[in-house]
C-alpha cells in the first residue's frame, strides 16, 4: 500500500460521517454510494465490508441491493448519473436539476415511481478522469420538499460526494496503474481524434496528408504515453483525459 492510499483510508471515516450528517440534517437519511458504476463490486471499506452494511442504511432494510451486480445497469438514478455531471433530484416520478435538460427528462423513472419505499432523493454524480463515474444518492421514505432542499444544499452535497468518491478510488488504487500521461503532440491528438471518429489509418492519412506508417507511428506513441494497450483503450483514455472531445475531429 502506498502512502497516498494509507492517507486516503485514514480520511474516509470522516467523509462518510459528513455524507451521513448532510442527509440526516435535511431528512434524506438513507444513502447509497458507488465509486465506480462500472465495477460490479460494492463500495467497501478497507476490510472489504460494503458501506451499505458498515456505514449507510437503505430505505428498505430487507433489500440487500449491493448484492445485485446488475443493479447499476437498470436503476434510473444511475442511468441519469452517467448522462449528467451535475447534481439532480427525484420527486413525484421525475428527475430535475437547477436547469432544464432533456437528458434527465428522457430517463424512465417508472421503476422508481412504483417503489413503495422511496419518497424523494438527491443524487450527486461524480465524473472523474479515465472514465470513472460514481454517485452518491440521498433518499427519504416520504416527501420532504426536496426541490427547496436541493436549491439550498445540492452544491455542498455534490462536493461531499466528490470528496468521498475520489478519496475512495485513491485508497483502492483505481484506476489500476494510473500514471500522469506524457504530453501528447498535436499530430498524436489529431490521429486519436480521427480514430475516435471511426476512421481507418488510411483514411486518417488521407485527411492529414500523412502516410499510413506515420499515422500508425503517432498512434503507437500516443498509446505508450497514455499507458494504453491497443487502439480502443487509447481512444477511451484520451477521451477520459480530455484529449478527444465530443466532436471527434
N, C-alpha and C positions, 0 to 999 in steps of 0.2 A: 504494500500500500504506500502510495506517495504521500508527502507532507500535505499536498493540496487535498487529497482525498480525506486524510485524517481530520484536517481542519473543517472540511465540509460536513463530515459526520458529526463533529462536535457542535456545529451551529444548527443542525437540523431540528433538534428538540424545541428550541426557542421559536423557530419559524413555524413549526407545526402548531405550537401553542398560540402563536399570533393569528394563524389562519382560523383556528377554532374560536378564539376570542372574538374575531371580527364577525363570524357568523352568529355566535351567541348574542352579541350586542344588538343585532338588528332582527332577531327572530328567524334566522336561517341556520339552525344549529347542525343540520345533517349534511355531511361533507363527503364527497368522493374526489379523489385526486389520482391522476396518472401522469407520469413524467414523460412517457413516450407512447403515443396511441398506436404505434406500430409494433409494440412489444406485447405479446400475449400474457407475459408475467405481470402480476400486480405490482404496484409501487410498494416497496417493503423497506423495513428498517435494516440496520446493519446485521441483525441476527436473522434476517430473512422473514420476519413477521409482517404480513401485509398491514399497511396503515389502517385499512378498513377493520382490522382486528385490534391492533395495538393502540390506535390513536383516534380514529374518526368513527362515529356512529352513523348508520344509514337510516333512512326513513322507515324502511321495512326491515326490522331486525331478523326476520326469518329468511330474507333474501341474501344469500351469500354471493352477491353479484361478481365479486372478484374471481370466483372460480369459473366463470363463463368466459372462455378465451375468445369467443366470437362477439362478445358484447360490443366492443368498440366499432364493429362494422355496421351495427344497425340501430344504435341509440341516436336519436336526432340531435341531442345536445352535442355529442362528439362529432357527428356529421357537420354541424354548423361550426364547431371549433376548428375543423380542418379548412373551412372556407373563409373565415374572417379571423383577423389577428387582434381584434378589439373586444372588450367585454360586451356581453349581451344578457338579456334576462328573459325568463319564461313566465308568462301569465295568461290565464284564460285561453289556453290552447294555441298560443302563438309566441314567436320569438321577436324581440325588439331590442334596439340599441339606442344610442344617443343620436343616431342619424338613420334615415330610411335607407334600406338596402334590399335589393331584390334577392340577394343571396340568402338572407335569413327568411324572407317571405316564401322562398321556394322549398324550404325544408319541411317535410311532412311530420307534424307533431302529433298525429293521431294516436300513436302508440303511447306517448306520454299522457295525452289528454284522457285516455281511458284508464290510467292508473288510479286506483282508489286511495293511494297513499300520498301522492305528490300534490302540494299546493302551488307554490311558486319557487323560482330559483334564479340565482345569478350565476353566470358561467364566465370564467376568465380563461380564454385560450392563451397558451404560451408557445410562440413560434420562435425556435432557436435555429442558429446556423446548422448546416449539414442535414437539413430535412427533419430535424426533431420537432415534433408537435406534441405538447402536453396540454393539460387542462385541469382546473380546479372548479368544482361545482358545489355551490352552497344551496341547500334546499330547506323548505318548510313543509309541514303537513297540511297547513291551512293557508288561505290568502293572508298576506301581511302588508299589502300595499307596496309591492316590490318596485313599481315604477318610481315612486318617490325615493325609496331606499337606494335604488340604482343611481339616481341623479346625485345623491349625496355621498355615496360610498364606493361606487364602482372603480374609481381611479385608484383608491388605496387598495382595494381588494385585488385589482389587477397587478399592482406592484407586489403584494404579498404572494400571489400565485407565481409570478415570475421569479421571485427570490427562492421560493420553495422548489420549483421545478428545476431551475438552473443549478441550484446547490445540490439537489439530489442527483442530478445527472453527473455533476462533477465528482460526487462521492462514489458513484457507481462506475466511474471512468467511461461515461457514454458521451459521444460515440467512441467505440474502441479505437485505440491507436490514432486518435485525432492529433494532428500537428498543425502548426501555423504554416500555411502554404507559402512557397516562394512566390515572388512577384511574377505574374504572367505577362508575357509580351502582348503587344497589340495584335500580332498575327495569330498567336495562340488563342486569344479570346475570339477573334473573328472566326477561326476554324471551329471552335467549340460552339459558337452561336449558330453557324450554319449546320453543324452536325445535329444540334438540338432541334433545328427546323426540319430534320429528316433528310438532309442532302447527303449524297454519297461523296466519297473522297474525290471522285472525278468531277462531280457537279460543283463541289467546293472549289476545286482547282480552276474550273472554268470561270466561276464567279469572281474569284480573287486573282485571276491571271497567274496561277501557280501550277507547278507540275504536281501530279498525284503523289510522287515521292516526297515533295516538300510539304504538302498538306499532311501526310502521314507523320512526317518528322515533327511538325508543330503539335499535332495531336498527341504523339508519344511524349513529347516534352511536357505538355500540359498535364497529362496523366501522371507523370512522375512527380511533378511539382505539387499536384493535388493529393498524392498518395492513393491514386485510383488504380484499379485493376480492370482495364477494359474501357471501351467507348461509353457504354451505358452508365457506368459508375462515374466516369469523368464528367459527363453531362449532368448527372444528378448532383455531384458535389459542386460543380461550377454554378449550378442554379441555386443551390442552398447557400452559397457564399456570395451571391450577388454578381457573379461574372456574366451570367446568362440571364437576361430579363424576360419579361412576359412576351416581348416582341423578339423572337428568336432570329434577329439579324439587325 
